[in-house]
Amino acid sequence: MANKTMVEIRWHGRGGQGAKMACLLLAEVAGQVGKFVQGFPEYGPERMGAPITAYNRISDTRCPVHSNIYTPDYVVVLDETLLDSVDVTHGLRDGGAIIVNTPSSGEVIRPKLRGYTGALYTLDARHLSEEILGRNFPNTALLAAVVKVSGVLELEAFLEHIEASFRKKFATKPQVIAGNLEILRKASEEVMQG
């Protein structure tokens, strides 16, 4: 987002997919590189598989706004089935983008976006996660995708700082660290504009 000091991101997922975790990791890493950050979920009836929303604000200056994000620059969709029931395009700013976890092409996904004609990116985050970790955790791949698409952080600095974060969080599980780092790198290469 050229000439803009703050980037706002809205995450849509289902309970258990890691939207909240991805949101909080992005805030943590952005804070480590000197940005002012907010990262928070919107709580409702929390249960596995229920739709959830999380938000990031990342800025070069202190942000006095503390509310949900109604006009995001970027929207990240962790579960494409949400496109049938949630208007993920609501409030999306002109010049922004949507990133969807899907094995389908942008041509297949675009009709589900309620007339949205802006930038659309797709990534088969489920496949990457299952191939590398053996389980469906799409959040890590989509975290790398939103950093790459938005340019909110320099990709190499992001990867360096998130590796340090993973080393603290998963000190007793080195295989988890290696797998997540591999997912991040592959996702940043495989996210496609559709």
TORPA-251723 format. One record per atom (N, C-alpha, C): x, y, z; residue in three letters. Coordinates in steps of 0.001 Angstrom, whole numbers, plus 500000, padded with zeros to 6 digits. Example, Ala and Ser with C-alpha at 12.3 -4.5 7.8 and 13.67 -1.06 7.14 Angstrom:
2
513190494310507800ala 512300495500507800ala 513200496700507800ala 512850497750507080ser 513670498940507140ser 512900500030507870ser 
END
This chain:
194
500855498838500000met 500000500000500000met 500908501234500000met 501129501773498849ala 502035502904498710ala 501529504121499488ala 502442504902500050asn 502140506134500769asn 501199505948501950asn 501156504787502500lys 500277504526503623lys 501142504003504751lys 500956504562505944thr 501805504138507044thr 501225502966507817thr 499933502670507627met 499318501564508359met 498666500581507395met 498903499299507646val 498278498235506867val 497352497470507802val 496125497231507345glu 495139496502508143glu 494786495197507431glu 494795494116508207ile 494566492774507668ile 493451492117508468ile 492519491497507748arg 491455490737508408arg 491605489275508018arg 491591488406509016trp 491731486968508833trp 490372486303509032trp 489994485408508127his 488774484602508271his 489182483134508291his 488758482417509307gly 489055480998509396gly 487995480290510209gly 488293479069510554arg 487425478293511430arg 488236477937512674arg 487537477797513797gly 488207477449515037gly 489081476221514860gly 490327476314515267gly 491257475194515161gly 492182475260513964gly 491958476207513045gln 492813476306511858gln 494016477220512067gln 494008477985513144gly 495166478806513457gly 495121480242512981gly 493948480786512654ala 493868482192512241ala 494363483100513361ala 493922482824514579lys 494349483627515729lys 495872483529515901lys 496409482327515831met 497849482137515998met 498635482882514912met 498192482786513665ala 498886483479512576ala 498853484984512788ala 497708485483513174cys 497541486912513455cys 498505487360514549cys 498578486605515628leu 499453486967516744leu 500937486831516383leu 501282485818515575leu 502672485675515129leu 503087486840514238leu 502192487258513338leu 502502488391512472leu 502735489648513313leu 501884489865514317ala 502052491028515196ala 503384490949515945ala 503714489759516437glu 504960489585517188glu 506177489921516324glu 506210489361515122val 507361489580514251val 507434491034513790val 506282491622513452ala 506279493028513032ala 506782493926514165ala 506410493605515391gly 506911494363516544gly 508411494227516701gly 508937493036516419gln 510384492805516544gln 511184493617515531gln 510575493916514387val 511298494702513374val 511024496197513505val 510368496593514604gly 510214498007514884gly 508899498643514486gly 507933497843514086lys 506621498386513716lys 505750498512514968lys 504760499363514889phe 503709499420515889phe 502649498433515444phe 502172497588516370val 501306496487515950val 500101496311516858val 499084495737516253gln 497935495205516981gln 497615493867516334gln 497318492895517140gly 496910491586516652gly 495919491021517644gly 494681490764517190phe 493651490321518127phe 492547489576517395phe 491962488597518064pro 490815487882517496pro 489508488552517920pro 488469488277517167glu 487121488689517568glu 486477487459518172glu 486135487554519413tyr 485592486388520097tyr 484085486311519956tyr 483623485107519759gly 482206484788519722gly 482070483443520384gly 481076482680520001pro 480958481329520569pro 482088480462520020pro 483123480292520806glu 484311479568520360glu 484087478061520380glu 484189477468519216arg 484133476013519144arg 484870475576517885arg 485375474373517921met 486119473838516785met 485251473893515531met 485780474486514479gly 485083474547513201gly 484176475744513014gly 483909476518514065ala 483054477703513943ala 483833478835513261ala 483172479655512453pro 483861480786511826pro 484439481737512874pro 485662482177512652ile 486292483162513527ile 486936484245512662ile 487164485389513283thr 487811486507512605thr 488926487022513507thr 490041487397512901ala 491153487988513640ala 491664489177512828ala 492388490063513497tyr 492784491323512869tyr 494226491681513188tyr 494872492342512217asn 496191492939512418asn 496169494382511947asn 496798495227512734arg 497172496572512287arg 498685496625512430arg 499349497049511365ile 500805497171511384ile 501130498547510831ile 501869499334511618ser 502062500735511274ser 503475501197511585ser 503885502244510887asp 505169502882511163asp 505052503872512315asp 503823504247512664thr 503577505189513751thr 502555504596514712thr 502510505121515915arg 501568504647516923arg 500138504836516415arg 499297503838516658cys 497915503874516186cys 496965504016517377cys 496169505087517387pro 495245505290518499pro 493927504514518355pro 493703503894517219val 492448503173516969val 492531501781517592val 491517501413518355his 491458500088518980his 490058499532518768his 489802499075517558ser 488500498500517228ser 488718497390516210ser 487656496686515900asn 487750495726514807asn 488105496492513538asn 488514495771512532ile 488897496398511267ile 487737496228510285ile 487198497356509851tyr 486031497337508973tyr 486379497603507515tyr 487547498215507262thr 487984498479505894thr 489428497995505734thr 489615496668505678pro 490975496119505600pro 491624496374504238pro 492947496358504273asp 493726496405503029asp 493851495009502437asp 493923494008503320tyr 494092492622502899tyr 493162491735503699tyr 492650490709503042val 491811489707503684val 492446488354503412val 492588487553504463val 493155486212504352val 492058485220504721val 491803484247503847val 490753483253504067val 491412481886504216val 491352481329505430leu 491989480051505715leu 491168478860505250leu 489882479048505029asp 488993477947504651asp 488043478431503567asp 488231477934502354glu 487426478442501242glu 485938478162501391glu 485537477215502246thr 484100476972502438thr 483423478186503076thr 484187479045503714leu 483624480271504284leu 483093481212503209leu 483614481087501990leu 483171481956500907leu 481681481781500606leu 481117480621500973asp 479697480365500745asp 478804481021501791asp 479373481387502946ser 478523481904504026ser 478967483249504600ser 480197483670504355val 480720484912504921val 481134485833503778val 480723487090503846asp 481147488057502834asp 482542488564503200asp 483551487825502770val 484933488174503106val 485388489452502407val 484653489892501396thr 485016491107500664thr 484494492371501335thr 483633492225502327his 482986493383502956his 484013494411503444his 483888495624502952gly 484744496721503396gly 486146496743502823gly 486511495756502019leu 487877495688501487leu 488193496943500675leu 489307497579501005arg 489696498823500332arg 490101498582498881arg 489857499589498047asp 490370499557496682asp 491887499468496756asp 492470498665495898gly 493915498493495895gly 494389497408496838gly 493466496815497574gly 493810495732498485gly 493813494399497758gly 493757493316498534ala 493777491986497933ala 493184490966498889ala 492707489878498307ile 492217488730499058ile 493153487570498780ile 493498486827499827ile 494330485633499700ile 493496484465500214ile 493299483451499373val 492431482326499725val 493220481023499715val 493043480238500774asn 493594478890500851asn 492695477989500004asn 493192477545498869thr 492398476715497971thr 493303475994496981thr 492915474784496568pro 493635474137495473pro 493134474634494116pro 492047475408494126ser 491430475896492887ser 492128477149492374ser 491904477440491106ser 492467478641490500ser 491624479853490875ser 492165481012490641gly 491426482243490869gly 490149482303490050gly 490169481736488841glu 488973481726487989glu 487824480982488650glu 488127479930489377val 487098479144490062val 486612479875491315val 487508480539492015ile 487178481201493276ile 486457482532493065ile 486838483289492062arg 486301484650491881arg 484775484720491877arg 484032483803491254pro 482565483904491295pro 481977483810492714pro 482727483276493657lys 482246483172495040lys 482488484450495837lys 483099485451495211leu 483496486664495917leu 482519487826495724leu 481278487533495429arg 480178488506495434arg 480459489761494612arg 480997489554493409gly 481235490680492513gly 482568491382492695gly 483387490912493610tyr 484699491516493841tyr 485551491386492580tyr 486167492497492159thr 486976492488490940thr 488445492833491190thr 488819493012492447gly 490189493393492776gly 491161492235492756gly 492322492464493325ala 493397491473493332ala 493009490250494171ala 493282489096493610leu 492993487816494257leu 494224486935494143leu 494602486340495267tyr 495734485422495300tyr 495263484100495882tyr 495808483011495371thr 495456481691495880thr 496723480930496272thr 496523480030497226leu 497616479179497692leu 496993477918498260leu 497517476763497873asp 497022475507498435asp 497792475232499724asp 497421475977500766ala 498095475887502061ala 497864474533502722ala 496703473963502491arg 496417472646503068arg 497390471607502523arg 497561471609501209his 498477470644500582his 499898470804501133his 500377472045501208leu 501728472280501736leu 501863471743503153leu 500883472042503982ser 500925471616505378ser 500882470094505505ser 499989469480504757glu 499881468017504842glu 501116467332504279glu 501670467881503204glu 502866467307502595glu 504076467405503536glu 504220468535504220ile 505422468766505020ile 505247468340506483ile 504086468654507071leu 503870468354508490leu 503005467119508730leu 502308466670507677gly 501425465522507829gly 500078465860508443gly 499795467156508620arg 498523467608509199arg 498089468905508526arg 496799469190508598asn 496257470396507969asn 496318471587508922asn 497396472354508826phe 497548473614509551phe 497849474695508510phe 496817475284507893pro 497039476227506799pro 497588477580507232pro 497556477883508530asn 497906479224508980asn 499344479626508665asn 500291478727508819thr 501701479077508597thr 501939479492507150thr 501398478723506218ala 501574479049504801ala 500920480383504458ala 499737480624504996leu 499032481871504697leu 499695483071505348leu 500374482858506440leu 501152483917507072leu 502241484402506108leu 502958483476505514ala 503995483848504536ala 503369484501503307ala 502212483992502886ala 501550484547501702ala 501160486004501916ala 500594486323503083val 500167487711503312val 501372488642503435val 502467488168503999val 503674488997504063val 504187489264502653val 504209488240501819lys 504693488400500441lys 503784489320499632lys 502473489086499699val 501529489858498888val 501455491312499352val 501407491517500652ser 501225492874501177ser 502507493695501185ser 503645493026501328gly 504899493752501466gly 504989494504502790gly 504134494150503743val 504093494841505031val 505408494683505792val 506101493587505549leu 507432493349506109leu 508322492825504987leu 509614493095505086glu 510557492540504126glu 510615491034504380glu 510454490231503344leu 510287488784503487leu 511448488124504224leu 512672488438503883glu 513807487785504545glu 513890488158506024glu 513612489407506355ala 513610489817507764ala 512496489087508514ala 511343488960507875phe 510227488228508475phe 510642486785508756phe 511239486117507773leu 511633484715507939leu 512682484563509048leu 513609485499509116glu 514645485445510151glu 514030485593511551glu 513138486544511718his 512533486785513032his 511551485686513427his 510826485152512453ile 509872484100512813ile 510609482803513156ile 511756482586512533glu 512555481413512907glu 512981481511514368glu 513408482691514795ala 513798482884516199ala 512601482651517119ala 511441483110516703ser 510227482898517492ser 509891481410517598ser 509974480696516474phe 509702479258516468phe 510697478515517363phe 511957478941517348arg 512970478259518163arg 512646478376519658arg 512039479474520058lys 511627479634521463lys 510367478814521745lys 509383478918520866lys 508091478256521090lys 508187476730521013lys 509026476238520110phe 509100474802519857phe 510495474244520158phe 511102474719521223ala 512474474312521561ala 512628472803521694ala 511593472114522148thr 511675470663522336thr 511193469885521111thr 510807470589520052lys 510291469926518844lys 510987470480517596lys 512265470181517404pro 512992470752516258pro 512379470398514909pro 511707469234514801gln 511091468860513528gln 509954469818513174gln 509278470350514173val 508210471317513937val 508796472618513389val 509934473016513926ile 510594474242513466ile 510979474101511999ile 511677473031511671ala 512146472824510294ala 510969472752509328ala 509932472036509695gly 508764471904508823gly 508068473221508594gly 507864473999509650asn 507196475291509499asn 508026476270508677asn 509336476252508841leu 510194477119508030leu 510141476728506556leu 510094475431506297glu 509968474969504910glu 508634475422504313glu 507563475313505086ile 506248475772504620ile 506277477268504302ile 506869478062505188leu 506938479507504961leu 507650479836503658leu 508785479200503429arg 509537479485502192arg 508769479050500944arg 508198477837500994lys 507453477347499826lys 506218478198499559lys 505520478584500609ala 504308479374500433ala 504634480722499801ala 505726481335500214ser 506091482635499638ser 506426482503498152ser 506833481316497722glu 507128481079496303glu 505889480664495516glu 504967479968496173glu 503840479361495455glu 502561480179495439glu 502442481221496259val 501229482027496232val 501111482653494837val 499905482519494250met 499717482945492858met 498591483979492730met 498826484949491873gln 497751485899491592gln 496786485235490616gln 495490485382490901gly 494505484682490083gly 493467485562489488gly 
END
